[in-house]
């Protein structure tokens, strides 16, 4: 889909003009089909021993790497350890450590997601709290880049067609002088129902809906009298 908004043009009669400049807002858009399921996994543990936390979180990291050795599904895996204190009578007392681990993942199918959860659950560390964020369909970064390139090419074609239309309407020679691209609207993920916690049954497939990306540009045209 394309849209043209005329911004400025000289107001003198067209037959009296030797040259003129025209500026328009051009817009193109494309419908996108979500191609990946996106979700976050987080893990937290508290213990008096930092080594215990490291051991447990490392076991989860190894489980994820065992399922995804090439990093095709999940990013992350670094964890953060911080000391914990209690306060009594204005005195601070060390009570242990808190560890946090997070992954951001993209899956082609719900079966891939469930397979990873099964792999993680086999680690079987009850003291680690697992949180599965809301799962949603989204557009992969690879597809977003391809669409952005395609929209830019389409917008240039639209600008050229608009210049030809101006030439026909004015009887002058109109060409594209400059194209200033605006920001591309990133597809908004459609949030679905929250995933079950670790003890749940296999998750059902969320609803998938198409999204739309739009690209705007300010285009300047230069028109001059035809040379006989």
C-alpha positions in Angstrom: 0.0 0.0 0.0 1.3 3.5 -0.8 0.1 7.0 0.1 1.2 10.4 -1.2 0.6 13.7 0.6 1.4 16.9 -1.3 3.1 19.4 1.0 4.2 22.4 -1.0 4.2 23.7 -4.6 4.3 27.1 -6.3 0.9 28.7 -6.6 1.4 30.6 -9.8 -0.5 29.3 -12.9 1.3 26.3 -14.3 1.7 27.8 -17.8 3.6 30.8 -16.3 6.1 28.7 -14.4 9.6 28.1 -15.8 10.7 25.9 -12.9 9.2 24.8 -9.6 9.9 22.5 -6.6 7.4 20.1 -5.1 7.7 18.3 -1.7 5.6 15.4 -0.7 5.3 12.9 2.0 5.4 9.4 0.5 4.4 6.3 2.5 4.6 2.6 1.7 3.6 -0.4 3.9 3.7 -4.1 3.9 1.7 -6.8 5.8 4.0 -9.1 7.7 3.3 -12.6 8.9 4.9 -13.4 12.2 7.4 -16.2 11.8 8.7 -16.8 15.4 7.4 -17.4 18.9 9.2 -15.0 21.3 9.5 -15.5 25.0 11.7 -15.0 28.1 12.8 -17.4 30.6 14.2 -16.3 34.0 15.6 -18.2 37.0 16.3 -17.1 40.5 17.8 -18.8 43.6 18.7 -17.7 47.1 21.3 -19.4 49.2 24.0 -18.8 51.8 26.5 -20.3 49.4 27.4 -18.5 46.2 28.9 -21.8 44.9 25.6 -23.5 45.3 23.9 -20.9 43.2 26.6 -21.0 40.6 26.4 -24.8 40.4 22.6 -24.8 39.9 22.5 -22.0 37.4 25.4 -23.4 35.4 23.5 -26.7 35.2 20.5 -24.8 33.6 22.9 -23.0 31.2 24.3 -26.4 30.2 20.8 -27.8 29.7 19.9 -24.9 27.4 23.2 -25.2 25.5 22.6 -28.9 25.2 19.3 -28.2 23.5 20.6 -25.3 21.5 24.3 -25.7 20.9 24.5 -23.2 18.0 22.5 -20.5 19.8 19.7 -20.6 17.1 16.9 -20.3 19.7 18.1 -18.5 22.8 20.3 -15.6 23.7 21.7 -14.8 27.2 22.9 -17.2 29.8 25.0 -14.9 31.9 23.9 -14.7 35.5 24.2 -12.1 38.2 25.1 -12.8 41.9 24.4 -10.2 44.6 24.7 -10.4 48.4 21.7 -10.2 50.6 21.5 -8.5 54.0 19.0 -8.1 56.8 18.9 -5.1 59.1 18.2 -5.2 62.9 18.9 -2.5 65.4 20.6 -0.4 62.7 23.1 -3.2 62.1 23.5 -5.0 58.7 23.8 -8.8 58.8 24.8 -10.8 55.8 22.3 -13.6 55.1 23.4 -15.1 51.8 23.3 -14.5 48.0 20.7 -14.1 45.3 21.4 -15.3 41.8 19.5 -14.4 38.6 19.7 -15.9 35.1 17.8 -14.8 32.0 17.3 -16.0 28.4 15.4 -14.4 25.5 14.3 -17.0 23.0 12.7 -17.3 19.6 11.1 -20.6 18.4 9.7 -21.7 15.0 7.1 -24.0 16.6 5.5 -24.5 20.0 7.0 -28.0 20.0 10.5 -26.5 20.1 9.5 -24.4 23.1 8.1 -27.3 25.0 11.1 -29.4 24.2 13.4 -26.8 25.8 11.2 -26.6 28.9 11.3 -30.4 29.2 15.1 -30.3 28.9 15.4 -27.6 31.6 13.0 -29.4 34.0 15.2 -32.5 33.9 17.9 -30.5 35.8 15.5 -30.8 38.8 16.7 -28.2 41.2 13.7 -27.3 43.4 15.4 -24.4 45.0 15.6 -22.5 41.7 12.5 -20.5 40.9 11.6 -20.6 37.2 9.5 -17.9 35.5 8.1 -18.3 31.9 7.1 -15.0 30.5 4.2 -14.4 28.1 4.7 -16.1 24.8 3.9 -14.1 21.6 4.2 -14.4 17.9 6.6 -11.9 16.4 8.7 -11.1 13.3 12.3 -12.2 13.4 15.1 -9.7 13.1 16.1 -11.3 9.8 12.7 -10.8 8.3 12.5 -7.2 9.6 15.7 -6.3 7.8 14.5 -7.9 4.6 11.2 -6.0 4.8 12.9 -2.7 5.5 15.1 -3.1 2.4 12.1 -4.0 0.3 10.1 -1.0 1.6 12.9 1.4 0.7 13.1 0.0 -2.8 9.3 0.3 -3.2 9.3 3.9 -1.9 12.0 4.8 -4.5 9.8 3.3 -7.2 6.8 5.2 -5.8 8.8 8.5 -5.9 9.8 7.9 -9.5 6.2 7.1 -10.5 5.1 10.3 -8.7 7.7 12.4 -10.6 6.3 10.9 -13.9 2.8 11.8 -12.8 3.8 15.4 -12.0 5.5 15.6 -15.5 2.3 14.5 -17.2 0.1 17.0 -15.2 2.3 20.0 -15.6 3.7 19.4 -19.0 7.2 19.9 -17.5 10.1 17.6 -16.8 9.9 16.5 -13.2 12.6 14.5 -11.5 13.2 13.2 -7.9 15.7 15.6 -6.3 16.0 14.0 -2.8 14.5 11.3 -0.6 14.8 11.5 3.1 13.7 8.3 4.7 11.9 8.3 8.0 11.8 5.6 10.7 10.3 2.2 9.9 7.7 1.1 12.3 8.7 -2.1 14.0 6.0 -4.8 14.1 4.3 -4.8 17.5 4.3 -8.3 19.1 0.8 -9.5 20.0 0.9 -10.6 23.6 -0.9 -13.8 24.4 -2.0 -15.5 27.6 0.8 -16.0 30.1 2.6 -19.3 30.0 2.1 -21.9 32.7 4.7 -22.3 35.4 7.2 -25.2 35.6 4.7 -27.8 36.7 2.3 -27.2 33.9 1.3 -29.4 31.0 2.6 -28.6 27.5 1.6 -25.1 26.3 -0.9 -24.6 23.6 -0.1 -22.7 20.4 -0.8 -18.9 20.8 -3.0 -17.2 18.1 -1.0 -15.8 15.2 -2.0 -12.5 13.5 -0.4 -10.5 10.7 1.2 -7.2 11.4 2.1 -4.2 9.3 5.3 -2.2 8.8 5.3 1.3 7.4 8.0 3.4 5.9 7.7 7.2 5.4 9.9 9.6 3.4 10.0 13.3 2.5 10.5 13.5 -1.2 11.6 16.6 -3.1 10.9 17.0 -6.8 12.3 19.5 -9.2 10.3 20.5 -12.3 11.6 22.5 -15.3 10.2 23.6 -18.6 10.7 21.1 -21.4 13.4 22.1 -24.0 11.9 22.1 -27.5 
